[in-house]
Amino acid sequence: MKSGTSNTILTVVLAALLLCDVVFALRTIILTRELHTLQSQVISRQTSMNRLNLLLNEAIIYGKTHPDINRVIQPFEAQPVVH
């Protein structure tokens, strides 16, 4: 009788652990897909920022010989950090 009760308890525990395993596996799959999506968005935005920084740097160089453009690019230039 004791072994039958122990067997039932262990079977229920095993079933609960298997259910948790399936839930965690599905959650991992979903979060991994979301991570890949977010990583591609970050790469896209970093590429855009790099292009904009390159354009700004070229505009600053151009502004050294053509000072009229400096008033246009001045708001976008990095300000020195004050401590």
HELIX and SHEET records of a PDB file:
HELIX    1   1 LYS A    2  THR A   65  1                                  64    
HELIX    2   2 PRO A   67  ILE A   69  5                                   3    
HELIX    3   3 ASN A   70  ILE A   73  1                                   4    
HELIX    4   4 GLN A   74  PHE A   76  5                                   3    
END                                                                             
